[in-house]
Amino acid sequence: MRLLRMALALIIMYDAYKGETWWLLAIGGLFAYQALANWGCGGSNCAIPVNDNSTASPDVEIEYEEVK
C-alpha cells in the first residue's frame, strides 16, 4: 500500500508540475506523506482488530459428517 501511495504521489506531483496546476501538488504531497510516514486513513480507527482467542474455549471438538 505504501508503494501504491508513493507511485500515486509521484504521478500526481509530476502531472501538477507539467500542467501548472499547483493545487494538485498539495494532494500529491499528502500521498507522499502517507507513504513516507506509513500513515493510512487517519489513525487507529481503521485498524483491523486483533482476534483475541483467550475468551474462546480452548478444546472444542468439531464433528464432521461425510457426505457421499
CORRALIN-V109885 format. One record per residue. N is the residue number from 1. RES is the residue in one letter. SS is DSSP state (~ for helix, > for strand, _ for the rest). OMEGA is omega as a letter, one per 40 degrees, with the letter a starting at -180 (* if undefined). D_CENTER is the distance of its C-alpha to the mean C-alpha in Angstrom with 1 decimal. Layout:
N:RES:SS:OMEGA:D_CENTER
N:RES:SS:OMEGA:D_CENTER
This chain:
1:M:_:i:5.5
2:R:~:i:7.7
3:L:~:i:10.6
4:L:~:i:9.6
5:R:~:a:9.2
6:M:~:i:12.4
7:A:~:i:14.2
8:L:~:i:13.6
9:A:~:a:14.9
10:L:~:i:17.8
11:I:~:a:18.8
12:I:~:a:18.8
13:M:~:i:20.7
14:Y:~:i:23.1
15:D:~:i:23.8
16:A:~:i:24.3
17:Y:~:a:26.7
18:K:~:a:28.6
19:G:~:a:28.9
20:E:_:i:29.6
21:T:_:a:27.2
22:W:_:i:26.4
23:W:~:i:24.2
24:L:~:i:21.6
25:L:~:i:21.5
26:A:~:i:20.0
27:I:~:i:17.1
28:G:~:i:16.8
29:G:~:i:17.1
30:L:~:i:14.3
31:F:~:i:11.9
32:A:~:i:13.8
33:Y:~:i:13.6
34:Q:~:a:9.8
35:A:~:a:9.9
36:L:~:a:13.0
37:A:~:a:12.3
38:N:_:a:8.8
39:W:_:a:8.4
40:G:_:a:5.5
41:C:_:i:7.3
42:G:_:i:10.5
43:G:_:a:11.1
44:S:~:a:11.5
45:N:~:a:12.0
46:C:~:a:8.7
47:A:_:i:9.0
48:I:_:a:10.2
49:P:_:i:14.0
50:V:_:i:15.9
51:N:_:a:18.7
52:D:_:a:21.9
53:N:~:a:24.8
54:S:~:a:27.4
55:T:~:a:28.7
56:A:_:i:29.2
57:S:_:a:32.6
58:P:_:a:32.4
59:D:_:i:34.9
60:V:_:a:34.6
61:E:_:i:36.7
62:I:_:i:35.4
63:E:_:i:38.2
64:Y:_:i:37.8
65:E:_:a:40.4
66:E:_:i:41.1
67:V:_:a:41.4
68:K:_:*:43.6
